Amino acid sequence: MVIIGLYVIGVAVLVALLFAVVWFVFGRGEDLPPVDRGTTLTRLPRAGISGDDVRRLVFAQTIRGYNTAEVDWALEKLAREIDELRDVVSELSGRDVADTGSLPTVQVPPIEP
């Protein structure tokens, strides 16, 4: 009977030590706090958005699809970037016309199906 009691106590001590080691190594298993309402995890750079940035976009999913506020924010940011790029292109084209007196020509490769 004493041997069984020592065995149970030994196993309990071993389990407690193993639990303590795992707890200190891996943490207490706490969940991250919830994200504040109105905060998005969708990220885009402030300027100089590239195609890879757009391809890496991830939106939070809701019951009926994606979070519309996040999608609207990303589309507005992309629209502003396109507008800025078009302004730069038109400004540079205007400089070209002023310098040479004719519109520049650009070769556009055909789109493959």
C-alpha positions as CSV (number, residue, x, y, z in Angstrom):
1,M,0.0,0.0,0.0
2,V,2.9,2.4,0.8
3,I,4.4,1.7,-2.6
4,I,1.2,2.6,-4.4
5,G,1.0,5.9,-2.4
6,L,4.6,6.7,-3.2
7,Y,4.0,5.9,-6.9
8,V,0.9,8.3,-7.0
9,I,2.8,11.0,-5.2
10,G,5.8,10.6,-7.6
11,V,3.5,10.7,-10.6
12,A,1.8,13.9,-9.3
13,V,5.1,15.6,-8.7
14,L,6.4,14.6,-12.1
15,V,3.1,15.9,-13.7
16,A,3.4,19.2,-11.7
17,L,7.0,19.7,-12.8
18,L,6.1,19.0,-16.5
19,F,3.2,21.4,-16.3
20,A,5.4,24.1,-14.7
21,V,8.1,23.7,-17.4
22,V,5.5,23.9,-20.2
23,W,3.8,26.9,-18.6
24,F,7.1,28.8,-18.4
25,V,8.3,27.9,-21.8
26,F,5.1,28.4,-23.8
27,G,3.3,30.9,-21.7
28,R,-0.1,30.7,-20.0
29,G,-2.1,30.3,-23.1
30,E,-3.6,33.8,-22.9
31,D,-5.6,35.0,-25.9
32,L,-4.7,38.3,-27.5
33,P,-7.1,41.1,-26.6
34,P,-9.8,41.8,-29.2
35,V,-9.1,44.5,-31.8
36,D,-10.8,47.8,-31.0
37,R,-14.0,48.4,-33.0
38,G,-13.3,50.4,-36.1
39,T,-9.7,49.2,-36.3
40,T,-8.6,47.4,-39.4
41,L,-5.8,45.0,-39.9
42,T,-5.6,45.8,-43.6
43,R,-2.3,47.5,-44.4
44,L,-1.1,49.5,-47.4
45,P,2.0,51.8,-47.6
46,R,1.4,55.5,-47.3
47,A,2.7,56.1,-50.8
48,G,4.2,54.2,-53.7
49,I,1.8,51.3,-53.7
50,S,3.0,48.4,-55.8
51,G,1.1,45.6,-57.4
52,D,2.5,43.2,-54.8
53,D,1.1,45.4,-52.0
54,V,-2.3,45.1,-53.6
55,R,-1.9,41.3,-54.1
56,R,-1.1,40.9,-50.4
57,L,-4.2,42.7,-49.2
58,V,-6.3,40.7,-46.8
59,F,-9.7,41.8,-45.6
60,A,-11.6,40.7,-42.5
61,Q,-14.5,38.3,-43.3
62,T,-17.9,38.8,-41.9
63,I,-21.1,36.7,-42.2
64,R,-22.0,38.1,-45.6
65,G,-18.5,38.5,-47.1
66,Y,-15.7,41.0,-46.5
67,N,-15.9,43.9,-44.1
68,T,-17.1,46.7,-46.4
69,A,-15.4,49.5,-44.5
70,E,-12.0,47.8,-45.1
71,V,-12.7,47.3,-48.8
72,D,-13.9,50.9,-49.2
73,W,-10.8,52.1,-47.4
74,A,-8.5,50.1,-49.7
75,L,-10.3,51.1,-52.9
76,E,-10.2,54.8,-51.9
77,K,-6.4,54.6,-51.1
78,L,-5.8,52.9,-54.5
79,A,-7.9,55.5,-56.3
80,R,-5.9,58.3,-54.7
81,E,-2.6,56.6,-55.8
82,I,-3.9,56.2,-59.3
83,D,-5.0,59.8,-59.5
84,E,-1.6,61.0,-58.2
85,L,0.2,58.8,-60.8
86,R,-2.1,60.2,-63.6
87,D,-1.3,63.7,-62.5
88,V,2.4,63.0,-62.7
89,V,2.0,61.4,-66.2
90,S,0.0,64.4,-67.5
91,E,2.5,66.8,-66.0
92,L,5.4,65.0,-67.7
93,S,3.4,64.8,-71.0
94,G,2.8,68.5,-70.8
95,R,6.5,69.1,-70.4
96,D,7.2,66.9,-73.4
97,V,4.7,68.8,-75.5
98,A,6.3,72.1,-74.4
99,D,9.8,70.9,-75.2
100,T,9.2,69.2,-78.6
101,G,5.9,70.7,-79.7
102,S,4.3,67.3,-80.3
103,L,2.7,64.6,-78.1
104,P,5.0,61.7,-77.2
105,T,4.2,58.3,-78.7
106,V,4.3,55.1,-76.7
107,Q,4.4,51.5,-78.0
108,V,1.9,49.4,-76.2
109,P,2.4,45.6,-76.4
110,P,-0.6,43.6,-77.5
111,I,-2.5,41.8,-74.7
112,E,-2.3,38.0,-75.0
113,P,-5.5,36.1,-74.4
